[in-house]
């Protein structure tokens, strides 16, 4: 077999793989959206859910999903990026550094149900908080922290060494070089990792079953006191997310319109993740242009 034939075969194989992947994604999105979009309405998005009556919505579950996502990323991003900076720029090569990297890889491969059981032990039982938004956010931080650390480390290491050496040669301190040279250059890759981690947070159910709970108290969205039991901003209240709600409705739902609520919730979940990804990339692109002075 000559090189041209081998090249054509390899090209055909990779094109076929790409077509298969795209077909699966298109089919999945088509099935979810076709079956779910017809059940989405303003009333569905703005009314609370019901355990026994038909016609309930997903207002509280949708808010809880975004709120837990916000709290989780607020905790995970500084820790993850800081850990990536340490591993890329400060950790000395050796057995200890290799052990830390191995632990990060093992932690990144743990099933979410294991993280949920760990969160149940640490953030529910040991702390005495019970099912809370904060407990769910901390469990998801443990779940996503290794991914953010590895992505940040790889992004910083991928920055050309010439940029760092030129900055240090001008007498700029190491931290200032990291802050003004390495991080802006690595920002697009770090943003991609953060978006992937956020998507996992938004669609996670197993870990939140054991930490954030399967219920939501009656919320007063006019109450902005974070210490009030009825306030949506209270981080010490239980919070059923959209992904958990889909699981709950399909497995133990008693409402007559189980299929309609499940399909509509799945479509909202998919669209929310899509909108969040596009918005995050747009904002990230603007920030990258600003910090790097590119057009």
C-alpha positions in Angstrom: 0.0 0.0 0.0 1.5 3.3 -1.1 1.4 6.5 1.0 -1.3 8.1 -1.0 -3.7 5.2 -0.5 -2.9 5.1 3.2 -3.6 8.8 3.5 -6.9 8.5 1.7 -8.0 5.6 4.0 -6.9 7.5 7.1 -8.7 10.6 6.0 -11.9 8.6 5.3 -11.7 6.9 8.7 -11.4 10.2 10.5 -14.2 11.8 8.5 -16.4 8.8 9.2 -15.7 9.1 12.9 -16.5 12.8 12.8 -19.8 12.1 11.0 -20.8 9.5 13.5 -20.1 11.8 16.5 -22.0 14.7 14.9 -24.9 12.4 14.0 -25.2 11.1 17.5 -25.2 14.7 18.9 -27.7 15.9 16.4 -30.0 13.0 17.0 -29.8 13.4 20.8 -30.5 17.2 20.6 -33.3 16.6 18.1 -35.0 14.0 20.3 -34.7 16.2 23.4 -35.8 19.4 21.8 -38.6 18.0 19.7 -40.1 16.3 22.6 -39.5 19.1 25.1 -39.9 22.4 23.4 -43.7 22.0 23.0 -44.1 21.8 26.7 -42.0 25.0 27.5 -44.0 28.1 28.2 -43.6 31.2 30.4 -45.9 29.6 32.9 -43.8 26.5 33.0 -40.7 28.5 33.7 -42.2 30.8 36.3 -44.4 28.6 38.4 -43.3 26.3 41.3 -43.4 22.5 40.9 -46.1 20.3 42.3 -45.8 16.8 43.7 -49.4 15.7 43.1 -51.1 18.1 40.8 -50.6 18.5 37.0 -49.5 21.8 35.5 -46.5 22.4 37.8 -43.4 24.4 36.6 -39.7 24.4 37.3 -39.1 28.0 38.6 -37.4 27.0 41.8 -35.4 24.1 40.3 -34.1 26.4 37.5 -33.0 29.1 39.9 -31.4 26.5 42.2 -29.3 25.1 39.3 -27.9 28.5 38.4 -27.4 29.5 42.1 -25.5 26.3 42.9 -23.5 26.7 39.7 -22.5 30.3 40.8 -21.5 29.3 44.3 -19.5 26.3 43.1 -17.6 28.3 40.5 -17.0 31.1 43.0 -15.2 28.5 45.2 -13.6 26.3 42.6 -12.2 28.7 40.1 -9.8 30.6 42.5 -8.7 27.3 44.1 -8.3 25.5 40.8 -6.4 28.3 39.0 -4.2 28.8 42.0 -3.4 25.1 42.1 -2.6 25.2 38.4 -0.3 28.1 38.9 1.5 26.3 41.7 1.9 23.1 39.8 3.1 24.9 36.7 5.4 27.5 38.1 6.3 26.8 41.8 6.2 23.0 42.3 9.7 21.5 42.0 10.0 18.2 40.0 10.2 15.3 42.3 8.4 12.5 44.0 6.1 14.8 46.0 5.0 16.7 42.9 4.4 13.4 41.1 2.4 12.2 44.0 0.3 15.3 44.0 -0.3 15.1 40.3 -1.3 11.4 40.6 -3.7 12.3 43.4 -5.3 15.0 41.2 -5.7 12.5 38.4 -7.3 9.9 40.7 -9.7 12.5 42.1 -10.7 13.6 38.7 -11.6 10.0 37.7 -13.9 9.4 40.8 -17.6 8.7 40.0 -19.9 11.5 41.0 -21.8 9.1 43.3 -18.7 8.6 45.3 -18.3 12.4 45.6 -21.9 12.6 46.7 -21.4 10.0 49.5 -18.3 11.9 50.6 -20.3 15.1 50.6 -23.1 13.4 52.6 -20.5 12.4 55.2 -18.5 15.7 55.3 -20.9 18.5 54.5 -24.3 17.0 55.7 -23.7 14.8 58.6 -20.3 15.9 60.1 -21.1 19.6 59.9 -24.7 19.2 61.0 -25.9 21.5 58.2 -28.3 18.9 56.6 -29.1 19.2 52.9 -27.9 22.7 51.8 -26.9 24.6 48.8 -23.5 25.2 50.4 -23.0 21.5 51.0 -23.9 20.8 47.3 -21.5 23.5 46.1 -18.6 22.2 48.2 -19.2 18.6 47.0 -19.3 19.8 43.4 -16.1 21.8 44.1 -14.4 18.6 45.1 -15.8 17.0 41.9 -14.5 19.8 39.5 -11.4 21.0 41.3 -9.0 18.4 39.7 -10.2 19.3 36.2 -9.7 23.0 36.7 -6.3 22.4 38.2 -5.1 20.2 35.4 -6.5 22.5 32.7 -4.9 25.6 34.3 -1.6 23.8 34.6 -1.5 22.6 31.0 -2.7 26.0 29.8 0.1 27.9 31.6 2.7 25.3 30.5 1.6 25.8 26.9 2.5 29.5 26.9 5.7 30.0 25.0 8.7 30.2 27.4 10.1 33.1 25.5 7.3 35.4 26.8 8.1 34.5 30.4 11.9 34.8 29.9 11.5 38.2 28.2 9.4 39.5 31.1 11.8 38.2 33.7 14.7 39.7 31.7 13.2 43.1 32.1 13.4 42.8 35.8 9.7 42.1 36.4 8.9 39.9 39.4 7.8 36.3 38.9 4.3 36.9 40.3 3.8 40.0 38.2 5.0 38.0 35.1 2.4 35.3 36.0 -0.3 37.9 36.4 0.3 40.0 33.4 1.9 37.6 30.9 1.2 34.0 31.5 -2.4 34.2 32.7 -3.7 36.4 29.9 -2.0 34.2 27.3 -3.4 31.0 28.9 -6.9 32.6 29.5 -8.7 31.0 26.5 -7.7 27.5 27.5 -8.5 28.1 31.2 -11.9 29.5 30.1 -12.6 26.3 28.1 -11.8 24.2 31.1 -14.0 26.4 33.3 -16.9 26.1 30.9 -16.6 22.3 30.8 -16.5 22.2 34.6 -19.6 24.5 34.7 -21.4 22.2 32.3 -20.7 19.2 34.6 -22.0 21.2 37.6 -25.2 22.3 35.9 -26.1 18.8 34.7 -25.0 16.9 37.8 -27.5 14.9 39.8 -25.9 12.1 41.7 -23.7 14.2 43.9 -26.5 16.7 44.7 -28.9 13.9 45.6 -26.9 13.4 48.8 -25.9 17.0 49.6 -28.5 19.5 48.3 -31.5 17.3 48.7 -34.7 16.5 46.8 -36.9 19.4 48.1 -37.1 23.1 48.0 -38.9 25.2 50.6 -41.5 27.7 49.7 -39.4 30.7 48.4 -40.2 34.4 48.4 -38.2 36.0 45.6 -38.9 39.4 47.0 -37.0 38.4 50.2 -33.3 39.2 49.7 -32.2 38.5 53.2 -29.7 35.6 52.9 -30.4 34.5 56.4 -34.1 34.1 56.0 -35.5 30.5 55.5 -37.7 31.7 52.7 -35.0 33.7 50.8 -33.8 32.2 47.6 -30.3 33.5 48.5 -30.1 31.4 51.7 -27.2 29.0 51.2 -28.2 26.9 54.1 -31.5 25.7 52.7 -32.2 22.5 50.7 -32.3 23.0 46.9 -33.6 20.6 44.3 -31.8 21.3 41.0 -33.2 20.8 37.5 -31.2 17.7 36.8 -32.3 16.2 40.2 -35.9 17.2 39.4 -35.8 15.3 36.1 -34.5 12.2 37.9 -37.1 12.6 40.7 -40.0 13.1 38.4 -39.1 10.0 36.3 -38.5 7.7 39.2 -40.9 8.7 41.9 -43.2 11.3 40.4 -46.9 11.0 41.2 -48.1 13.9 39.0 -50.4 13.0 36.0 -48.2 14.9 33.5 -44.9 13.2 34.4 -43.8 12.8 30.7 -44.6 16.5 29.8 -42.7 17.9 32.9 -39.7 15.5 32.3 -39.4 16.4 28.6 -39.8 20.1 29.1 -37.3 20.1 32.0 -34.8 18.2 29.8 -35.1 20.7 27.0 -34.7 23.6 29.4 -31.6 21.9 30.8 -30.0 21.4 27.4 -30.8 25.0 26.2 -29.6 26.5 29.5 -26.2 24.7 29.1 -26.0 25.8 25.5 -26.8 29.4 26.3 -24.4 29.5 29.2 -21.6 28.1 27.1 -22.1 30.6 24.3 -22.4 33.5 26.8 -19.3 32.4 28.7 -17.3 32.2 25.5 -18.5 35.6 24.3 -17.6 37.2 27.7 -14.3 35.3 27.8 -13.5 36.6 24.3 -14.1 40.1 25.3 -12.0 39.8 28.5 -9.2 38.2 26.5 -9.2 41.0 24.0 -9.1 43.5 26.8 -6.3 42.0 28.8 -4.2 41.3 25.7 -5.0 44.4 23.7 -5.9 42.4 20.7 -8.6 43.1 18.2 
